[in-house]
Amino acid sequence: MKIPPVKGTRDFYPAEMAVRNWIIDGWKKVSVRNGFEEYDGPIFEYLKMFQIKSGDEIVEQLFSLQDRGGRDLALRPEITPTLARMVNQRINSLPKPIKWFSVPRLFRAERPQKGRLREFFQWNIDIIGVDNVLADAEVIFTTVDYLREVGLTPNDIVVKISSRKMLSTVLQEIGVPQESLDTLYAVLDKKNKLSTEAFEKMLNDQLPSSDMANKVREFMELENIQQVMNKFGHWEAFDEYFELMDYLDNMGVGPYYMFDPGVVRGLAYYTGIVFEVHAIGGELRAICGGGRYDNLLRDFGGPPISATGMGMGDRVLEILLEEKGLLGEQVPKKQLDYFVTCIGDFSKEVWQIVEKLRSMGYSTNFSYKMGGPSKQLKDASAQKAKKCIIIGDEELEQNKITVKDMASGEQELVDYDEFWSRLKA
């Protein structure tokens, strides 16, 4: 009986593994060059940790279990709670600001669909200990820094930015009570995920009057910050966004972002700037999202300390890059430095050359079934070898080997010792 993979998971054959490694290696490279340090934590944590951050309803969205001691655990659906726990454990000894990144494997027990799986990899970057909106700007810049490196332009993607402070100010100006804001945020976050009729029904059910619901809906449809100020006045909460704009413009990513009051981020723990990156003109869900969460460490028993961050899943990103034709040329293909062939029976010299090349750092292979020279050269070509070393009894007697350039077809008879001298040089 053939056993299929679990729905919502992936098998990574070598070709898929090459794509995965290329994406993750790019995340890591961009993180390091922007001053972030890598961390990681356990693949499962106490269930309570995720309930603290996201509420009891999160239990239905993750894989939970009990260990032999009856403790409630869960496979991590995200890594931010782990980050908060780890930072709180050493809060007094960690140098500030804390700039960390991670690429965890995550698990969510939900219905698989395009761009959303039960198992995936996610790039997380966080800055802890900086009150200034400059930290938010750097998180957004680092995000764009990676996306433009892989070939995505302002014609392909847009960073949609809003502010929880601004949203809170506007909603209370409309008349929404402060104690109702958190539940309303969760509704507003569903605006682009539901039909117009379904969203309007949820909004009307949430608010006490149709007039208030209409005003909220009108606000969500405004196109720029100037329209918001014209309608609701210039509040202090808006200045944070203007400061962020200045930073992003000076960082050279101005063409990539826009103001969008429809960006809410459903979780209640966001406290300031929030953002999402979307493909332009596509039907994909957000490529990534993030924002400021100044209360999370306090909620986990630590001191009140500012924090901001971002999470980017690999699957939506991979689909977008594939749709844009940006994977084929960029993902490294398998290629050997050398392939060692032998005319005649396999000899110890083949393995000696292979071992020596590998020990010097050159990727090297050979044919297990020697066959004739043409068969071995065909194997070398199939494995994308740059050069092929051909050895035979006659050459060995003269202390020579033949080196063939597989691209040009040119080959050269080289003195054995001279060949190794060239490599060392």
Contacts in CASP RR format, 6 or more apart in sequence:
PFRMAT RR
TARGET T0000
AUTHOR 0000-0000-0000
METHOD contacts of the structure
MODEL  1
MKIPPVKGTRDFYPAEMAVRNWIIDGWKKVSVRNGFEEYDGPIFEYLKMF
QIKSGDEIVEQLFSLQDRGGRDLALRPEITPTLARMVNQRINSLPKPIKW
FSVPRLFRAERPQKGRLREFFQWNIDIIGVDNVLADAEVIFTTVDYLREV
GLTPNDIVVKISSRKMLSTVLQEIGVPQESLDTLYAVLDKKNKLSTEAFE
KMLNDQLPSSDMANKVREFMELENIQQVMNKFGHWEAFDEYFELMDYLDN
MGVGPYYMFDPGVVRGLAYYTGIVFEVHAIGGELRAICGGGRYDNLLRDF
GGPPISATGMGMGDRVLEILLEEKGLLGEQVPKKQLDYFVTCIGDFSKEV
WQIVEKLRSMGYSTNFSYKMGGPSKQLKDASAQKAKKCIIIGDEELEQNK
ITVKDMASGEQELVDYDEFWSRLKA
5 11 0 8 1.000
6 118 0 8 1.000
7 112 0 8 1.000
7 118 0 8 1.000
8 112 0 8 1.000
8 117 0 8 1.000
8 118 0 8 1.000
8 119 0 8 1.000
9 117 0 8 1.000
9 118 0 8 1.000
9 119 0 8 1.000
10 16 0 8 1.000
10 117 0 8 1.000
10 119 0 8 1.000
12 20 0 8 1.000
14 334 0 8 1.000
18 331 0 8 1.000
18 332 0 8 1.000
18 333 0 8 1.000
18 334 0 8 1.000
19 318 0 8 1.000
19 327 0 8 1.000
19 331 0 8 1.000
20 121 0 8 1.000
20 314 0 8 1.000
22 330 0 8 1.000
22 331 0 8 1.000
22 332 0 8 1.000
23 121 0 8 1.000
23 314 0 8 1.000
23 317 0 8 1.000
23 318 0 8 1.000
24 103 0 8 1.000
24 121 0 8 1.000
24 123 0 8 1.000
24 314 0 8 1.000
26 146 0 8 1.000
26 149 0 8 1.000
26 150 0 8 1.000
27 101 0 8 1.000
27 103 0 8 1.000
27 123 0 8 1.000
27 146 0 8 1.000
27 312 0 8 1.000
28 38 0 8 1.000
28 101 0 8 1.000
28 103 0 8 1.000
30 142 0 8 1.000
30 145 0 8 1.000
30 146 0 8 1.000
30 149 0 8 1.000
31 38 0 8 1.000
31 101 0 8 1.000
31 123 0 8 1.000
31 125 0 8 1.000
31 142 0 8 1.000
32 38 0 8 1.000
34 125 0 8 1.000
34 138 0 8 1.000
34 141 0 8 1.000
34 142 0 8 1.000
34 145 0 8 1.000
35 99 0 8 1.000
36 99 0 8 1.000
36 100 0 8 1.000
36 101 0 8 1.000
36 125 0 8 1.000
36 142 0 8 1.000
37 99 0 8 1.000
37 100 0 8 1.000
37 101 0 8 1.000
38 100 0 8 1.000
38 101 0 8 1.000
38 102 0 8 1.000
38 103 0 8 1.000
39 83 0 8 1.000
39 86 0 8 1.000
39 100 0 8 1.000
39 101 0 8 1.000
39 102 0 8 1.000
40 102 0 8 1.000
40 104 0 8 1.000
41 79 0 8 1.000
41 82 0 8 1.000
41 86 0 8 1.000
41 102 0 8 1.000
41 104 0 8 1.000
42 76 0 8 1.000
42 82 0 8 1.000
43 75 0 8 1.000
43 76 0 8 1.000
43 104 0 8 1.000
43 105 0 8 1.000
44 65 0 8 1.000
44 73 0 8 1.000
44 74 0 8 1.000
44 75 0 8 1.000
44 76 0 8 1.000
45 73 0 8 1.000
45 74 0 8 1.000
45 76 0 8 1.000
45 81 0 8 1.000
45 82 0 8 1.000
45 85 0 8 1.000
46 71 0 8 1.000
46 72 0 8 1.000
46 73 0 8 1.000
46 74 0 8 1.000
47 59 0 8 1.000
47 64 0 8 1.000
47 72 0 8 1.000
47 73 0 8 1.000
47 74 0 8 1.000
48 72 0 8 1.000
49 74 0 8 1.000
49 81 0 8 1.000
49 82 0 8 1.000
49 85 0 8 1.000
49 300 0 8 1.000
50 58 0 8 1.000
50 62 0 8 1.000
50 74 0 8 1.000
50 76 0 8 1.000
50 77 0 8 1.000
50 78 0 8 1.000
50 81 0 8 1.000
51 58 0 8 1.000
51 59 0 8 1.000
52 81 0 8 1.000
52 299 0 8 1.000
52 300 0 8 1.000
53 80 0 8 1.000
53 81 0 8 1.000
53 84 0 8 1.000
53 267 0 8 1.000
53 269 0 8 1.000
53 296 0 8 1.000
53 299 0 8 1.000
54 267 0 8 1.000
58 77 0 8 1.000
60 109 0 8 1.000
61 77 0 8 1.000
61 108 0 8 1.000
61 109 0 8 1.000
61 110 0 8 1.000
62 74 0 8 1.000
62 75 0 8 1.000
62 77 0 8 1.000
62 107 0 8 1.000
62 108 0 8 1.000
62 109 0 8 1.000
63 74 0 8 1.000
63 75 0 8 1.000
63 107 0 8 1.000
63 108 0 8 1.000
63 109 0 8 1.000
64 72 0 8 1.000
64 73 0 8 1.000
64 74 0 8 1.000
64 75 0 8 1.000
65 72 0 8 1.000
65 73 0 8 1.000
65 74 0 8 1.000
65 75 0 8 1.000
66 72 0 8 1.000
66 73 0 8 1.000
67 73 0 8 1.000
75 107 0 8 1.000
76 82 0 8 1.000
76 104 0 8 1.000
76 106 0 8 1.000
76 107 0 8 1.000
77 106 0 8 1.000
77 107 0 8 1.000
77 108 0 8 1.000
78 106 0 8 1.000
78 122 0 8 1.000
79 102 0 8 1.000
79 104 0 8 1.000
79 106 0 8 1.000
79 122 0 8 1.000
79 124 0 8 1.000
80 124 0 8 1.000
80 126 0 8 1.000
80 293 0 8 1.000
80 296 0 8 1.000
81 300 0 8 1.000
83 100 0 8 1.000
83 102 0 8 1.000
83 124 0 8 1.000
83 126 0 8 1.000
84 296 0 8 1.000
84 297 0 8 1.000
84 299 0 8 1.000
84 300 0 8 1.000
85 300 0 8 1.000
87 94 0 8 1.000
87 98 0 8 1.000
87 128 0 8 1.000
87 297 0 8 1.000
88 297 0 8 1.000
88 300 0 8 1.000
88 301 0 8 1.000
88 302 0 8 1.000
91 297 0 8 1.000
91 302 0 8 1.000
91 303 0 8 1.000
91 305 0 8 1.000
96 128 0 8 1.000
96 129 0 8 1.000
97 127 0 8 1.000
97 128 0 8 1.000
97 129 0 8 1.000
97 130 0 8 1.000
97 135 0 8 1.000
98 126 0 8 1.000
98 127 0 8 1.000
98 128 0 8 1.000
98 129 0 8 1.000
99 125 0 8 1.000
99 126 0 8 1.000
99 127 0 8 1.000
99 128 0 8 1.000
100 125 0 8 1.000
100 126 0 8 1.000
100 128 0 8 1.000
101 123 0 8 1.000
101 124 0 8 1.000
101 125 0 8 1.000
101 126 0 8 1.000
102 123 0 8 1.000
102 124 0 8 1.000
103 121 0 8 1.000
103 122 0 8 1.000
103 123 0 8 1.000
103 124 0 8 1.000
104 121 0 8 1.000
104 122 0 8 1.000
104 124 0 8 1.000
105 119 0 8 1.000
105 120 0 8 1.000
105 121 0 8 1.000
106 119 0 8 1.000
106 120 0 8 1.000
106 121 0 8 1.000
106 122 0 8 1.000
107 118 0 8 1.000
107 119 0 8 1.000
108 116 0 8 1.000
108 118 0 8 1.000
108 120 0 8 1.000
109 118 0 8 1.000
110 116 0 8 1.000
110 118 0 8 1.000
112 118 0 8 1.000
114 284 0 8 1.000
114 319 0 8 1.000
115 284 0 8 1.000
115 285 0 8 1.000
115 315 0 8 1.000
115 316 0 8 1.000
115 319 0 8 1.000
116 285 0 8 1.000
116 315 0 8 1.000
116 316 0 8 1.000
117 315 0 8 1.000
120 313 0 8 1.000
120 314 0 8 1.000
120 315 0 8 1.000
121 313 0 8 1.000
121 314 0 8 1.000
122 311 0 8 1.000
122 312 0 8 1.000
122 313 0 8 1.000
122 314 0 8 1.000
123 146 0 8 1.000
123 288 0 8 1.000
123 310 0 8 1.000
123 311 0 8 1.000
123 312 0 8 1.000
123 313 0 8 1.000
123 314 0 8 1.000
124 309 0 8 1.000
124 310 0 8 1.000
124 311 0 8 1.000
124 312 0 8 1.000
125 139 0 8 1.000
125 142 0 8 1.000
125 143 0 8 1.000
125 309 0 8 1.000
125 310 0 8 1.000
125 311 0 8 1.000
126 139 0 8 1.000
126 307 0 8 1.000
126 308 0 8 1.000
126 309 0 8 1.000
126 310 0 8 1.000
127 135 0 8 1.000
127 138 0 8 1.000
127 139 0 8 1.000
127 307 0 8 1.000
127 308 0 8 1.000
127 309 0 8 1.000
128 297 0 8 1.000
128 305 0 8 1.000
128 306 0 8 1.000
128 307 0 8 1.000
129 135 0 8 1.000
129 305 0 8 1.000
129 306 0 8 1.000
129 307 0 8 1.000
130 306 0 8 1.000
130 308 0 8 1.000
131 306 0 8 1.000
133 240 0 8 1.000
133 243 0 8 1.000
133 244 0 8 1.000
133 247 0 8 1.000
133 273 0 8 1.000
134 247 0 8 1.000
135 306 0 8 1.000
135 308 0 8 1.000
136 244 0 8 1.000
136 272 0 8 1.000
136 273 0 8 1.000
136 291 0 8 1.000
136 292 0 8 1.000
136 308 0 8 1.000
137 244 0 8 1.000
137 247 0 8 1.000
137 248 0 8 1.000
137 251 0 8 1.000
139 290 0 8 1.000
139 291 0 8 1.000
139 308 0 8 1.000
139 309 0 8 1.000
139 310 0 8 1.000
140 159 0 8 1.000
140 161 0 8 1.000
140 244 0 8 1.000
140 248 0 8 1.000
140 253 0 8 1.000
140 257 0 8 1.000
140 275 0 8 1.000
140 310 0 8 1.000
141 248 0 8 1.000
141 251 0 8 1.000
141 253 0 8 1.000
142 310 0 8 1.000
143 159 0 8 1.000
143 277 0 8 1.000
143 288 0 8 1.000
143 310 0 8 1.000
143 312 0 8 1.000
144 159 0 8 1.000
144 253 0 8 1.000
144 256 0 8 1.000
146 312 0 8 1.000
147 157 0 8 1.000
147 277 0 8 1.000
147 287 0 8 1.000
148 256 0 8 1.000
150 321 0 8 1.000
150 326 0 8 1.000
150 330 0 8 1.000
151 324 0 8 1.000
151 326 0 8 1.000
152 320 0 8 1.000
152 321 0 8 1.000
152 324 0 8 1.000
152 326 0 8 1.000
154 255 0 8 1.000
154 256 0 8 1.000
155 280 0 8 1.000
156 279 0 8 1.000
156 280 0 8 1.000
156 320 0 8 1.000
156 324 0 8 1.000
157 256 0 8 1.000
157 277 0 8 1.000
157 278 0 8 1.000
157 279 0 8 1.000
157 280 0 8 1.000
157 287 0 8 1.000
157 320 0 8 1.000
158 256 0 8 1.000
158 257 0 8 1.000
158 258 0 8 1.000
158 277 0 8 1.000
158 278 0 8 1.000
158 280 0 8 1.000
159 253 0 8 1.000
159 256 0 8 1.000
159 257 0 8 1.000
159 258 0 8 1.000
159 275 0 8 1.000
159 276 0 8 1.000
159 277 0 8 1.000
160 257 0 8 1.000
160 258 0 8 1.000
160 259 0 8 1.000
160 260 0 8 1.000
160 262 0 8 1.000
160 263 0 8 1.000
160 275 0 8 1.000
160 276 0 8 1.000
160 277 0 8 1.000
160 278 0 8 1.000
161 241 0 8 1.000
161 244 0 8 1.000
161 257 0 8 1.000
161 258 0 8 1.000
161 259 0 8 1.000
161 260 0 8 1.000
161 263 0 8 1.000
161 273 0 8 1.000
161 274 0 8 1.000
161 275 0 8 1.000
162 241 0 8 1.000
162 259 0 8 1.000
162 260 0 8 1.000
162 261 0 8 1.000
162 262 0 8 1.000
162 263 0 8 1.000
162 264 0 8 1.000
162 273 0 8 1.000
162 274 0 8 1.000
162 275 0 8 1.000
163 237 0 8 1.000
163 238 0 8 1.000
163 240 0 8 1.000
163 241 0 8 1.000
163 272 0 8 1.000
163 273 0 8 1.000
163 274 0 8 1.000
164 185 0 8 1.000
164 264 0 8 1.000
164 265 0 8 1.000
164 270 0 8 1.000
164 271 0 8 1.000
164 272 0 8 1.000
164 273 0 8 1.000
164 274 0 8 1.000
164 292 0 8 1.000
165 237 0 8 1.000
165 240 0 8 1.000
165 271 0 8 1.000
165 272 0 8 1.000
166 228 0 8 1.000
166 235 0 8 1.000
166 237 0 8 1.000
166 238 0 8 1.000
166 240 0 8 1.000
166 241 0 8 1.000
166 261 0 8 1.000
167 185 0 8 1.000
167 188 0 8 1.000
167 261 0 8 1.000
167 264 0 8 1.000
168 178 0 8 1.000
168 181 0 8 1.000
168 237 0 8 1.000
169 232 0 8 1.000
169 235 0 8 1.000
169 237 0 8 1.000
169 238 0 8 1.000
170 219 0 8 1.000
170 228 0 8 1.000
170 232 0 8 1.000
170 261 0 8 1.000
171 181 0 8 1.000
171 184 0 8 1.000
171 216 0 8 1.000
171 219 0 8 1.000
172 178 0 8 1.000
172 181 0 8 1.000
173 232 0 8 1.000
173 235 0 8 1.000
174 212 0 8 1.000
174 215 0 8 1.000
174 216 0 8 1.000
174 219 0 8 1.000
175 212 0 8 1.000
176 184 0 8 1.000
176 207 0 8 1.000
176 212 0 8 1.000
176 216 0 8 1.000
180 206 0 8 1.000
182 268 0 8 1.000
183 206 0 8 1.000
184 206 0 8 1.000
184 207 0 8 1.000
184 216 0 8 1.000
185 264 0 8 1.000
185 265 0 8 1.000
185 266 0 8 1.000
185 268 0 8 1.000
186 266 0 8 1.000
186 268 0 8 1.000
187 199 0 8 1.000
187 202 0 8 1.000
187 203 0 8 1.000
187 206 0 8 1.000
188 203 0 8 1.000
188 216 0 8 1.000
188 220 0 8 1.000
188 262 0 8 1.000
188 264 0 8 1.000
188 266 0 8 1.000
189 264 0 8 1.000
189 265 0 8 1.000
189 266 0 8 1.000
190 199 0 8 1.000
190 202 0 8 1.000
191 199 0 8 1.000
191 220 0 8 1.000
191 262 0 8 1.000
191 264 0 8 1.000
192 262 0 8 1.000
194 202 0 8 1.000
200 213 0 8 1.000
200 217 0 8 1.000
203 213 0 8 1.000
203 216 0 8 1.000
203 217 0 8 1.000
204 210 0 8 1.000
204 213 0 8 1.000
206 213 0 8 1.000
207 213 0 8 1.000
207 216 0 8 1.000
218 231 0 8 1.000
219 228 0 8 1.000
219 231 0 8 1.000
219 232 0 8 1.000
219 261 0 8 1.000
220 261 0 8 1.000
220 262 0 8 1.000
222 228 0 8 1.000
222 231 0 8 1.000
222 261 0 8 1.000
223 259 0 8 1.000
224 258 0 8 1.000
224 259 0 8 1.000
225 238 0 8 1.000
225 241 0 8 1.000
225 242 0 8 1.000
225 259 0 8 1.000
228 238 0 8 1.000
228 261 0 8 1.000
229 238 0 8 1.000
240 272 0 8 1.000
240 273 0 8 1.000
241 259 0 8 1.000
241 273 0 8 1.000
244 273 0 8 1.000
245 257 0 8 1.000
248 254 0 8 1.000
248 257 0 8 1.000
257 275 0 8 1.000
263 274 0 8 1.000
263 275 0 8 1.000
263 276 0 8 1.000
264 274 0 8 1.000
265 274 0 8 1.000
265 276 0 8 1.000
265 289 0 8 1.000
265 290 0 8 1.000
265 291 0 8 1.000
269 293 0 8 1.000
269 295 0 8 1.000
269 296 0 8 1.000
269 299 0 8 1.000
270 290 0 8 1.000
270 291 0 8 1.000
270 292 0 8 1.000
270 293 0 8 1.000
271 292 0 8 1.000
271 293 0 8 1.000
271 294 0 8 1.000
271 295 0 8 1.000
272 291 0 8 1.000
272 292 0 8 1.000
272 294 0 8 1.000
273 291 0 8 1.000
273 292 0 8 1.000
273 308 0 8 1.000
274 289 0 8 1.000
274 290 0 8 1.000
274 291 0 8 1.000
274 292 0 8 1.000
275 289 0 8 1.000
275 290 0 8 1.000
275 291 0 8 1.000
275 310 0 8 1.000
276 286 0 8 1.000
276 287 0 8 1.000
276 288 0 8 1.000
276 289 0 8 1.000
276 290 0 8 1.000
277 286 0 8 1.000
277 287 0 8 1.000
277 288 0 8 1.000
277 289 0 8 1.000
277 312 0 8 1.000
278 284 0 8 1.000
278 286 0 8 1.000
278 287 0 8 1.000
279 287 0 8 1.000
279 320 0 8 1.000
284 316 0 8 1.000
284 319 0 8 1.000
284 320 0 8 1.000
285 316 0 8 1.000
286 316 0 8 1.000
287 312 0 8 1.000
287 313 0 8 1.000
287 316 0 8 1.000
287 317 0 8 1.000
287 320 0 8 1.000
288 310 0 8 1.000
288 311 0 8 1.000
288 312 0 8 1.000
288 313 0 8 1.000
288 317 0 8 1.000
289 310 0 8 1.000
289 311 0 8 1.000
289 312 0 8 1.000
290 308 0 8 1.000
290 309 0 8 1.000
290 310 0 8 1.000
290 311 0 8 1.000
291 308 0 8 1.000
291 309 0 8 1.000
291 310 0 8 1.000
292 306 0 8 1.000
292 307 0 8 1.000
292 308 0 8 1.000
292 309 0 8 1.000
293 307 0 8 1.000
293 308 0 8 1.000
293 309 0 8 1.000
294 304 0 8 1.000
294 305 0 8 1.000
294 306 0 8 1.000
294 307 0 8 1.000
295 304 0 8 1.000
296 307 0 8 1.000
297 303 0 8 1.000
297 304 0 8 1.000
297 305 0 8 1.000
297 307 0 8 1.000
298 304 0 8 1.000
298 305 0 8 1.000
318 327 0 8 1.000
321 327 0 8 1.000
333 384 0 8 1.000
334 383 0 8 1.000
334 384 0 8 1.000
335 363 0 8 1.000
335 384 0 8 1.000
335 385 0 8 1.000
335 386 0 8 1.000
336 363 0 8 1.000
336 364 0 8 1.000
336 365 0 8 1.000
336 380 0 8 1.000
336 383 0 8 1.000
336 384 0 8 1.000
336 385 0 8 1.000
336 386 0 8 1.000
337 357 0 8 1.000
337 362 0 8 1.000
337 363 0 8 1.000
337 364 0 8 1.000
337 385 0 8 1.000
337 386 0 8 1.000
337 387 0 8 1.000
338 357 0 8 1.000
338 362 0 8 1.000
338 363 0 8 1.000
338 364 0 8 1.000
338 365 0 8 1.000
338 385 0 8 1.000
338 386 0 8 1.000
338 387 0 8 1.000
338 388 0 8 1.000
338 389 0 8 1.000
339 364 0 8 1.000
339 365 0 8 1.000
339 366 0 8 1.000
339 376 0 8 1.000
339 379 0 8 1.000
339 380 0 8 1.000
339 383 0 8 1.000
339 385 0 8 1.000
339 387 0 8 1.000
339 388 0 8 1.000
339 389 0 8 1.000
339 406 0 8 1.000
340 350 0 8 1.000
340 353 0 8 1.000
340 354 0 8 1.000
340 357 0 8 1.000
340 364 0 8 1.000
340 365 0 8 1.000
340 366 0 8 1.000
340 388 0 8 1.000
340 389 0 8 1.000
340 391 0 8 1.000
341 366 0 8 1.000
341 367 0 8 1.000
341 373 0 8 1.000
341 376 0 8 1.000
341 377 0 8 1.000
341 380 0 8 1.000
341 388 0 8 1.000
341 389 0 8 1.000
341 390 0 8 1.000
341 391 0 8 1.000
342 349 0 8 1.000
342 350 0 8 1.000
342 366 0 8 1.000
342 370 0 8 1.000
342 376 0 8 1.000
342 390 0 8 1.000
342 391 0 8 1.000
342 392 0 8 1.000
343 372 0 8 1.000
343 373 0 8 1.000
343 390 0 8 1.000
343 391 0 8 1.000
343 392 0 8 1.000
343 393 0 8 1.000
344 370 0 8 1.000
344 372 0 8 1.000
344 392 0 8 1.000
344 393 0 8 1.000
345 370 0 8 1.000
346 370 0 8 1.000
347 391 0 8 1.000
347 392 0 8 1.000
347 396 0 8 1.000
349 391 0 8 1.000
349 396 0 8 1.000
350 366 0 8 1.000
350 391 0 8 1.000
351 366 0 8 1.000
353 389 0 8 1.000
353 391 0 8 1.000
353 401 0 8 1.000
354 364 0 8 1.000
354 365 0 8 1.000
354 366 0 8 1.000
356 420 0 8 1.000
357 364 0 8 1.000
357 423 0 8 1.000
358 364 0 8 1.000
360 423 0 8 1.000
360 424 0 8 1.000
362 423 0 8 1.000
365 383 0 8 1.000
365 385 0 8 1.000
367 375 0 8 1.000
367 376 0 8 1.000
367 379 0 8 1.000
370 376 0 8 1.000
373 390 0 8 1.000
377 388 0 8 1.000
377 404 0 8 1.000
380 388 0 8 1.000
380 406 0 8 1.000
381 406 0 8 1.000
385 406 0 8 1.000
386 405 0 8 1.000
386 406 0 8 1.000
386 407 0 8 1.000
387 403 0 8 1.000
387 404 0 8 1.000
387 405 0 8 1.000
387 406 0 8 1.000
388 403 0 8 1.000
388 404 0 8 1.000
388 406 0 8 1.000
389 401 0 8 1.000
389 402 0 8 1.000
389 403 0 8 1.000
389 404 0 8 1.000
390 401 0 8 1.000
390 402 0 8 1.000
390 403 0 8 1.000
390 404 0 8 1.000
390 411 0 8 1.000
391 401 0 8 1.000
391 402 0 8 1.000
395 401 0 8 1.000
395 402 0 8 1.000
395 413 0 8 1.000
399 415 0 8 1.000
399 416 0 8 1.000
399 417 0 8 1.000
400 413 0 8 1.000
400 414 0 8 1.000
400 415 0 8 1.000
400 416 0 8 1.000
401 413 0 8 1.000
401 414 0 8 1.000
401 416 0 8 1.000
401 419 0 8 1.000
402 411 0 8 1.000
402 412 0 8 1.000
402 413 0 8 1.000
402 414 0 8 1.000
403 411 0 8 1.000
403 412 0 8 1.000
403 414 0 8 1.000
403 419 0 8 1.000
404 410 0 8 1.000
404 411 0 8 1.000
404 412 0 8 1.000
405 411 0 8 1.000
414 422 0 8 1.000
END
